[in-house]
Amino acid sequence: QVQLRESGGGTVQTGASLRLSCTYSQPIHYTYAIDWFRQRPGKEREWVAIIRGSDSIDYADFVEGRFTISRDTATNTVYLQMNSLKPEDNAVYYCAAEPNFGRGTQVTVSS
């Protein structure tokens, strides 16, 4: 079973940037997709972005060009670069190699 660990969360002001990292415990075949999800306070978990083994990428509509997902296969890490953060981006962010999820990292954006 793949184990995933997120890091890089924190508290920032509106308009700031954060880079989240997702490190997975064992090499995943290059065809494996990694997703980022988030769960905002009082809301259901929602999908944020995906990077597939072919390196094709998709984002949720609310990203609006602010986030970039990328992968470093040499270090078994997937990144989520988040720019122009808004208070509505407050959430716990999770990475997933479904059906496996990490424990999440908290992102707090103050207005």
Backbone bond lengths (Angstrom), bond angles and torsions (degrees), N, CA, C in turn:
res aa  C-N    CA-C-N  psi(-1)  N-CA   C-N-CA  omega(-1)  CA-C   N-CA-C  phi
1 Q - - - 1.468 - - 1.520 109.05 -
2 V 1.311 115.64 131.25 1.456 120.57 178.90 1.520 109.54 -72.32
3 Q 1.320 116.86 136.21 1.463 121.67 173.13 1.522 108.25 -110.80
4 L 1.316 115.86 137.99 1.455 121.87 -177.26 1.519 109.58 -124.58
5 R 1.314 116.15 144.23 1.456 121.25 178.58 1.518 109.37 -135.49
6 E 1.325 115.28 125.25 1.452 121.57 177.45 1.525 110.69 -94.90
7 S 1.309 115.80 150.97 1.460 121.56 173.78 1.523 108.72 -153.21
8 G 1.323 115.40 169.31 1.452 119.83 175.10 1.506 115.33 103.59
9 G 1.326 117.30 -3.82 1.457 119.24 177.60 1.518 111.38 -69.85
10 G 1.323 115.53 171.25 1.452 120.29 178.83 1.507 110.74 170.34
11 T 1.318 114.83 -169.91 1.461 121.93 178.74 1.518 109.05 -110.84
12 V 1.321 115.30 125.02 1.458 120.89 -178.89 1.523 108.82 -136.16
13 Q 1.320 115.59 169.31 1.462 120.34 176.79 1.524 110.23 -91.93
14 T 1.309 114.95 160.85 1.465 121.06 176.35 1.533 110.74 -52.44
15 G 1.323 115.56 133.52 1.449 121.31 -179.95 1.512 114.86 92.88
16 A 1.313 117.34 -10.56 1.460 121.63 -178.67 1.529 110.61 -79.45
17 S 1.326 114.79 178.31 1.465 122.18 -178.90 1.524 110.54 -124.88
18 L 1.301 115.17 152.83 1.457 122.92 171.62 1.520 107.71 -141.43
19 R 1.323 116.02 151.20 1.449 120.42 171.31 1.518 108.71 -120.46
20 L 1.305 115.57 116.75 1.456 121.66 176.77 1.523 109.08 -90.51
21 S 1.329 114.42 145.94 1.454 120.70 177.04 1.519 109.60 -121.15
22 C 1.296 115.34 146.16 1.465 122.30 176.01 1.514 106.43 -130.61
23 T 1.314 115.54 111.76 1.456 120.45 179.19 1.519 108.53 -106.11
24 Y 1.325 116.91 130.02 1.456 119.57 -179.23 1.516 109.84 -108.94
25 S 1.333 114.65 154.44 1.466 121.02 -162.76 1.512 114.38 -80.63
26 Q 1.274 116.53 -17.92 1.456 117.27 -179.54 1.515 107.99 -145.36
27 P 1.324 116.14 156.13 1.458 116.74 179.85 1.522 111.53 -60.62
28 I 1.279 114.54 132.43 1.449 121.38 177.71 1.515 107.42 -102.74
29 H 1.289 115.72 137.90 1.450 118.41 178.98 1.523 109.21 -53.20
30 Y 1.273 116.87 145.05 1.462 121.02 -172.96 1.523 112.22 -61.61
31 T 1.312 117.31 -14.87 1.464 118.92 178.47 1.523 112.68 -85.33
32 Y 1.340 117.07 -3.52 1.456 119.66 -174.09 1.523 110.00 -77.66
33 A 1.303 115.73 137.27 1.459 121.01 178.06 1.523 110.54 -91.61
34 I 1.314 116.20 142.31 1.460 123.23 173.93 1.524 107.88 -119.38
35 D 1.322 114.64 131.47 1.463 121.26 179.46 1.523 110.12 -111.89
36 W 1.307 115.51 154.41 1.461 123.00 162.44 1.522 107.88 -110.76
37 F 1.330 114.74 135.29 1.457 123.16 173.05 1.526 107.69 -123.44
38 R 1.324 115.66 168.45 1.461 119.96 172.01 1.519 109.09 -146.39
39 Q 1.315 114.52 155.96 1.461 120.54 174.99 1.517 108.19 -130.99
40 R 1.302 115.16 110.45 1.455 121.19 177.98 1.521 109.79 -81.34
41 P 1.352 118.65 156.96 1.470 121.18 -177.97 1.519 111.29 -55.06
42 G 1.318 116.07 126.61 1.460 121.53 176.84 1.515 114.74 75.11
43 K 1.330 117.81 7.28 1.463 121.38 -177.13 1.530 110.88 -117.49
44 E 1.323 115.01 164.00 1.455 120.47 173.39 1.537 109.73 -73.81
45 R 1.315 114.98 156.21 1.457 119.18 174.16 1.529 109.06 -62.38
46 E 1.342 116.41 138.08 1.456 120.07 -179.74 1.521 110.34 -129.97
47 W 1.287 114.56 150.22 1.455 121.26 -179.07 1.525 109.89 -77.54
48 V 1.366 115.43 143.10 1.461 120.42 -177.57 1.526 111.00 -114.98
49 A 1.335 116.48 -50.31 1.466 118.95 -173.58 1.519 109.33 -162.61
50 I 1.335 115.67 160.88 1.457 122.28 177.05 1.521 109.40 -140.94
51 I 1.342 114.86 143.17 1.461 121.13 167.69 1.519 106.64 -125.12
52 R 1.323 115.29 124.10 1.449 120.85 -176.00 1.528 110.06 -95.27
53 G 1.312 115.07 170.75 1.448 119.73 -178.80 1.509 113.10 -60.30
54 S 1.312 116.15 -29.30 1.460 120.83 176.83 1.520 111.72 -78.91
55 D 1.351 115.85 0.22 1.462 123.95 -174.69 1.526 112.54 69.14
56 S 1.314 117.25 13.93 1.459 117.38 168.68 1.523 108.36 -71.53
57 I 1.306 114.82 148.81 1.466 121.50 -169.73 1.520 109.46 -134.17
58 D 1.317 115.92 144.47 1.456 121.36 171.42 1.518 109.12 -140.30
59 Y 1.313 115.22 155.17 1.465 122.26 179.97 1.511 110.50 -132.31
60 A 1.320 114.59 152.68 1.461 119.71 171.25 1.527 109.15 -66.61
61 D 1.321 115.71 154.04 1.467 120.15 -177.59 1.524 112.63 -59.08
62 F 1.327 116.66 -34.39 1.468 118.82 -175.37 1.530 112.39 -69.68
63 V 1.323 117.58 -12.59 1.469 119.79 179.17 1.529 110.54 -65.60
64 E 1.317 116.89 -40.40 1.478 121.84 173.18 1.523 112.11 53.24
65 G 1.334 117.54 40.19 1.459 121.64 175.28 1.516 115.00 78.16
66 R 1.318 118.48 5.61 1.467 121.09 -175.59 1.521 113.49 -87.30
67 F 1.323 117.83 -24.24 1.467 122.32 -175.42 1.520 109.56 -110.85
68 T 1.360 115.00 150.28 1.457 121.09 175.29 1.518 109.01 -134.51
69 I 1.324 116.08 125.75 1.457 121.43 176.63 1.519 108.07 -99.90
70 S 1.341 115.37 140.74 1.452 119.94 179.51 1.516 109.29 -150.57
71 R 1.305 115.50 167.25 1.460 120.69 -174.82 1.528 110.14 -134.66
72 D 1.334 116.17 141.27 1.460 122.59 170.68 1.523 106.89 -121.03
73 T 1.314 117.03 99.83 1.453 120.03 -176.25 1.535 111.88 -69.15
74 A 1.329 117.81 -23.41 1.466 120.16 -179.87 1.527 112.06 -67.50
75 T 1.329 116.65 -28.22 1.467 120.95 -178.04 1.521 112.42 -115.09
76 N 1.333 117.32 9.60 1.478 121.32 -179.46 1.524 111.14 52.98
77 T 1.302 116.06 47.33 1.467 120.60 -176.33 1.523 110.77 -130.61
78 V 1.302 114.91 138.00 1.460 122.19 170.80 1.523 107.55 -116.43
79 Y 1.310 116.43 136.95 1.466 121.83 -177.84 1.520 110.96 -111.84
80 L 1.307 114.65 153.64 1.467 121.25 168.87 1.522 106.70 -130.24
81 Q 1.308 115.35 102.85 1.461 121.28 175.96 1.521 108.03 -83.87
82 M 1.316 116.77 122.09 1.457 121.64 -176.58 1.524 108.49 -118.61
83 N 1.300 116.32 118.78 1.461 122.71 179.11 1.525 109.99 -114.54
84 S 1.309 115.54 164.49 1.469 121.67 177.37 1.521 111.45 49.53
85 L 1.318 116.00 49.48 1.462 120.43 -176.26 1.522 111.41 -65.78
86 K 1.321 114.52 145.85 1.455 122.74 -178.67 1.528 108.93 -120.76
87 P 1.328 117.85 158.95 1.471 119.43 176.23 1.538 112.60 -56.14
88 E 1.321 117.35 -32.12 1.460 119.31 179.49 1.533 113.13 -71.57
89 D 1.339 117.38 -5.25 1.451 120.79 173.31 1.530 112.72 -85.70
90 N 1.339 116.40 -3.56 1.466 120.37 173.65 1.518 109.58 -53.16
91 A 1.341 116.52 122.17 1.465 119.44 -177.60 1.519 109.29 -176.71
92 V 1.306 114.06 166.52 1.462 120.47 164.35 1.519 106.40 -92.27
93 Y 1.317 116.07 126.77 1.457 121.95 -177.66 1.522 109.63 -103.27
94 Y 1.321 114.53 132.65 1.455 122.15 -177.98 1.521 110.16 -121.81
95 C 1.323 116.82 143.10 1.449 118.36 166.43 1.527 108.17 -105.46
96 A 1.320 114.03 156.92 1.456 119.36 -174.77 1.511 110.74 -146.27
97 A 1.323 114.21 138.34 1.456 122.80 163.41 1.519 102.44 -117.26
98 E 1.326 113.94 84.56 1.465 119.50 -165.52 1.518 112.27 -54.23
99 P 1.344 113.86 137.05 1.468 128.71 13.44 1.521 115.39 -90.84
100 N 1.320 118.57 10.88 1.463 122.15 -175.06 1.522 110.50 -91.56
101 F 1.343 114.99 134.01 1.455 122.66 177.75 1.518 109.97 -121.36
102 G 1.337 115.99 150.78 1.450 120.20 168.55 1.514 111.01 -80.09
103 R 1.327 116.10 -175.42 1.472 120.93 -177.41 1.521 112.47 -89.39
104 G 1.294 117.22 -12.35 1.455 120.09 174.67 1.513 114.09 97.43
105 T 1.328 114.70 160.49 1.458 122.25 175.22 1.530 107.40 -137.30
106 Q 1.316 116.23 135.94 1.468 121.66 -174.00 1.523 110.52 -83.25
107 V 1.317 115.23 132.37 1.462 122.50 172.32 1.523 107.47 -118.59
108 T 1.320 115.62 123.33 1.456 121.45 178.01 1.520 108.67 -122.19
109 V 1.325 115.81 126.08 1.459 121.81 -179.66 1.522 107.81 -117.41
110 S 1.308 115.51 117.86 1.461 119.68 -178.14 1.517 109.46 -95.13
111 S 1.328 114.68 145.66 1.479 119.86 -178.84 1.516 110.94 -89.17
